[in-house]
């Protein structure tokens, strides 16, 4: 057993926690077949126990009055999987959806069970990442183009009011009182006065520890998701002179989304949700973590309950007192590669106990005999970690997949799986490229033979 720098950090935190028994406990989960990617969750302010979500599949409202069994109330379907909302705002009878290259969608939500389209809007083919509104104006984060101001006094006929640049990469917008906050990527946080809401004016800015991706302001404090740098806490009680107070970075993942509930910040780090005590703004402390089986993309929190957009699923967690162990494994997926048939390759997997009592790892197994484990049991005290080594020895040609199954006494994750694979041989410089046939976006078929004697570049990408 060993303890790395991350583990030592955790041990230090666990000795200084004010609420050392607080944990995130899974309460409910629901899957909707029409959502391929859920990208944002927010609390609807004008009705009790209603959460809305956006992504591939449209704009969805959920009744969470029974958190263990969320119920779909209504959904706006944009009619195409290629139209995805990256961010949304819903209040009163109007919802706004930022759909990147598809523009801004304005929805009538006077009946939450049947949201309907009022109109769409786009100016100069700008891509809209995020939207926020106040009064007659909506403010759209448009990446390198800056921020656009749109007059929505008549939601059926929105029109361009203003735009402003001087920004690095506008990812998110947030309004607090009479100020607009922009998460400006490498440019940090920019703050604009809304005394004249049609033409905001820059009054302050501050650089963050990482690329500012999302910003939330509560009681004169800005919480900024800063990617690989964790999240930053900024004093914005004087918007013209913002002061960076502190930074939190557990090292467990990239933080792109936050939710604030009282003195606790909940952070989505793709593989997990973290709860961080910010009662002392200069000394944020980790309180709890909970793995998310898919990809935690967005979240909202209220009254000790956390709502998570977990890629394909909507999950509900309760933040409550618990003393159980809590398992976390890194890496969550691994490619062993290939060094030749019957040539073994080793990989270490770190098993963390992020809970408050001893974790007993009773078994680790692989469902493919090409993968073997050097040890399968461990006892891990709170805040510590151990290492399990897996060996991949390919006995057949082609790519070989397996699941490593970790069994422990974690009460809500008694078994946890890690996907592993390897064995795919890689081409070397000078090797003859294998033939292939591909269709392009226009439906035309191409074969490699057509391009003999020419340089061919293949680009593979994912939509997110």
N, C-alpha and C positions, 0 to 999 in steps of 0.2 A: 504494500500500500504506500502511496506517496501523496504529497500535497503540493500542487503547483502554485504559481503566483495568483491565479484566479481563486484557487481554493483558500489561500492565505487571506486574500481580500474578504472572502465570504466569512471566514472564521472571525476576522476582526469585526465585520459588520454584526455578526450574530452575538458578539459579546456586548455590543453597544445599542442593540435595538430596544426601543421603548415598548413595542407591541410584538414581542418575540413569538407569540402563538398565533398570529394572524396568517391565514392562508387563503388561497383561491381554491374554491371547491366547485367542481362541475355540477350544474343544476339541471340544465336542459340542452338539447341539441335537436336541430331539425334540418333536413335536406330538402331543397326545392329543385326539381329536375330542370327548370327553365333557367337556373342561375349557374353558368359555367364558372364565373369568377365574381365573388362578392367583394367589392373594393372599399366600401365605406358604410359605417353604421352611425346613426345619430338618433337622439331622442327627440320625438315630436313634442314641441312645447305647449301645444294647445289642446291636448287630451291626456288623460292619465293612462299610464301603462301602454304607450304606443311607441314603437321604435320603427324607423324607416331605414331601408338599405338600398344601395345602388350598386350597379355593376353590369356585367353581361347578363341580360335578362330584364333590364329596365329599372323601374323605381317601385319598391315594394314596401307596404306597411304591415306591421305585425302587432298583434295583441299579445303582450307579455304579462298580462295580469296573473296568469298561471305560468311562472317562469320555467317550470320543468316541461311544459308542453306549449311552446309558442304557437300561435295560430295566425295563418295568413288572413289579413283583412281584405286587401285589394292590391292590385298591381297594374302599373302602366307598362305595356309591352311595346317597345319601339318597332317591333316587327322584323328585326334582323339581328343575328348574332354579331354582326360587325359594328353595331351601334352599342357602345358601352358607356355608361356614366361613370366617370372617375370620382366625382364628388357631387353632393347635392345638398340643397337646403329646402326645408319644408316648414312653413309656418302660416297660420291662418288658412286661407283658401288657395294659396299659391305655392307651388313647388318649382324649384329651378334645378335643372340638371346640367352639369358641365360634361359634355361628351367629346372633348378634345377636338379632333378634326371634323366632327359632325356638328359642332357648334353648341349653342345653348338651347335647351328645351324648357318651355314654360308650360306647366300643367295646372289644370283645374283640379283641386283636391277638396272641394266643398263636400264631396262624398268620398270618404277614404276607401270605401269598398269598390269604388269605380273611378280611379283617377283618369282624366282624359286630357288629350293634348289641346292646348290653346294655340300655340304657334312655336316655330323655331326661329332662331336668330343667329347670324354670323356676320362679322365685319372683316373684310379684306382677307378672308380665308384663314383667320387666326385660329389657333388651337387653344381651347379653354380647359385648363386642368382643374380649376376650383372656382367656386362662386360663393358670394355672400351678399346680402342685401340689407338696406335700411331705407325706409320711406319709399321714395319714388325711384331709387337708384340701386342697381346691381353692380358689383365690382368683380371683374373676371380676371383671374390669374392666367396669363397667356405666355408663360415661359420667357423666351428671349425677347418677345415683343413688349413685355412689360405688363401693365394692367389697363384694362379697358373699363370705362364707365358707361353703363347703358341705362337709359331712362325707361323704366318699366311702369310708369304711372298708368298706362293703358297696357295691360299684359297681352292683349291681342295685337298690339302694334309697338313693340319695343324699338328704340332707335338709339344710335350712337350719340353719346353726349361729350365724351372726352376720352383721352388715353394718355398715359405717361410712361416714358421709358426711363433710361438711366439706371436700369436694373440688370443684374447678371442673369438670373433665371427665376422668374416668379412662379413658385410652386403652389403657394397657398395664400389665402386672404382671410382676415378675421377682423370683426368690428367690435370694439369695446367703447361704449359711450360715443364721443365725437371724434374718435381716432380709428383709422384703418391701419392694420398691421399686415405686412407682406413678408412671407418667408421667401427669401430671395436667394436660395441655394448658396453658392460660395460668397454671395454678398451679405449674408447674415440677415438681420431684421431691419426693415425700413418702416418708419412710422409716418403717417400722413394725417394732417388735420382735415376734418370733414366739416369745418365751419361753413365752407361753401361746398356742399356735397357733390355738385356737378363737376367741380374742378379741384380735387384734393391737392394739398400742398405738403411737401416734405418738411417735417419738423425735427426728425431725429433718426439715428441709425446706430447699430452696434453689430460688430462681427461676432459670429458664434464659433464654437470649437470645431464644428463640422459644417457640412452643407445643410442649410436650413430648409427642411422639407414641409414642416407643418408648425403652426403656431396657435396657441390658445392663451387667452389672457383672463385671469381671475384675480379680482381684488388688487389691482395694481402690479401684478406679477405675470410675466410672460413665460410660458413653458414652450420650449422650442425643440421639436424632434430634429436631431442633427445627424441622422444616419449612423455611420460607423463610429461617430464620436458620442453616441448615446443621446442624452437630451440636456439642454442648457436651461438655466433659470436666470431670468433677467428682471431686474427692478425697473418697471416702467411707470412708477408713480408720478414721475416727471417725464412725460413722453419726449420732451425735447432734449433730455439728457439721460437716456437709458443706461443702466449699469449692469454688466454681467456679474452675477453673484456666484454661481457655482455650476459645476457640471457633474452629471451622473453617467457612468458608463460601466455596466456590469461585465462587459466583454463577452456576453452570451449571444449577441446578435446585433443586427442593424435596426435602429429605431427610426421608423418613418411616421408612426402614428401614436398619438397620446390622447388620454382622457383624464380630466382632473375631477376628483370627488372629495371635497373637503381638503384634508391634509395629505391625501394620497394621490399620487400620479400613477396611472396604469399605462404601461408602454407595450405596444405590439412589436415583437422582435422576430417576426416570421415563425420561428419555431416555438415560441412561448409568449405568455403574457407575464410581465413583471409588475409587481406592486411596490411602490417606493414611497417611503415616508418623507414628506417635505415640510413637516411642521417647523423644522429649522431650515430655512431656505439656503443657508450657507453650508449645510451638511446633509444632503439627501442620503437616505439609508434604505437598503433593500429590505423589504418585509416578507415578500413571498413571490413564488413563481409557479406557473402551471404550464405544462407543455400543451401545445395545440397540434393535433395530429396532421393538419393540413398546413395552410399558410395564413397566419394572422395578418390581415391586410388593413383592417380598420377596427375601431372600437369606440364604444360610448360607455359612460358610467354614471350611476346616480344611486344615492342612498345605499351604498355598499353592494350594489349589483353591477356586474360588468357584462356588456353585450359585445360579442366579438364576431367580426366578419372573417370567417376562417376558410376563405377561398371557395369551397363548394358548400359549406355548411354555416349555419348560424348557431353560435354557442352562447350559453348563459352561464356565468360563474357568480358565486356568492363569495364575498370577502368576509370571512368570519374566523372565529377562534378554533384552531385545531392544533394538535400536537403530533400528527402522524409524520412518517417519513415521506419524502418526495423525490422520485427518481428523475434524472435528466441525463441523456446520453449524447455525446458528441464523438464523431460526426453522426448525423441522422441518416445519411446515405453515403455510400463510398464506392468508388470505382478502383478496384485493385490493379487494373491494367493487365499487362501481359508481358512476360519475359521468356516465354517458351513453354512447350508442353512439359508437364511434370516438374516445372521449376517453381518452387514455393515462393510466395510473396506474403509478408506479414504486415498487419496494420493494427495499431493500438486504438481501442475505444475507451474513452473516458466516461466513467459512471459517477455522476455527482449525486450526493444526497443534499438536496436543498430544503429538506424538512427540518422538524424540530425533535425528532427521535431517531434512533438507530435504524438504518435501512438494512434489511437482510436480503441479499441477492441469493436466491436458492438454486437457480439454474440458468444457464445460457446454452442455447442449442441452435443449430443450423439445419434447415430442411433440405440441404443439398450436400452430399458427401464430399464435394470438392472443397468445402469450407470446414475447417476444424478449429476448435477452441483449446487454448493451452490451459485455461482454468475456467470454471463454471460457477463458482460460489465465492461470496465475499460478504463481509460485515463492514458497513460503512457508517461511522458516527456522523452526527449532524454537522453540516458544513464542510465535510471532507469529501474526498474522491478516491477512487481506485481505478486501475487500468486492467482491462481484459484484452488479451492479444488473440486475434483471429488470423489464421493462415489459409491462403488460397493456393491450391495446387491443381491447376487445370489438367484434366485427364482426357478431355475431348476437344474437338475443334469448335470454334464459334464462341459467342458470348454466353456466359453461364450466370444465371441469377440465383439468389437465395435470400431468405429472410433470416436474420439473427434474432432470436426470440429471447428476451430478457424477462425472467420471472422473479418477482420480489414481493415484499409485503407492503408496497405502496397501495393504499386502500382504493384509490381511483384509477390506478394504472398497474394492475397486478401483472399483466403481461404487456411488454412494449417491444415493438418490432423495428428493426433497422434494415433497410434494403441495401444489399451488397451485390456487386457483380464484377465480372472481369473475364479475361480470356480472349477478347477481341484483338486479333493481331493488327498492328498498325503498319501502314505503308511507309517505306523508307525512301529517302531521296534516291532517284534512279530506278525505282520499281515501276513496272507498267501499271497504269491506272486501270482498274476494272471497268468494264463497260456498264453503261446505265441508260435508262430512258426516263425522262421527266417531262411533265407538262408545265408550261408557264402560266402566268395569271390570265392570259388570253385564251388558254385552251390549246395552244400549239404544242406539238410533241417535238422533243429534241433528244437526240442520241449523241453520245460522246464521239462516235465515228464521224459525225458531221463536222467536227471541229479539229480533225487531225492536223497537226502542224501549227495550231493556234494555242495561245494561252487561254485557259479556261479558269474562271474564278467562280466557285460555288459559295453562296452566302446562305447560311441557315439561321433563322431567327425565330423568336417567340413573340407573341403579340403583347405581352406585358412589359 
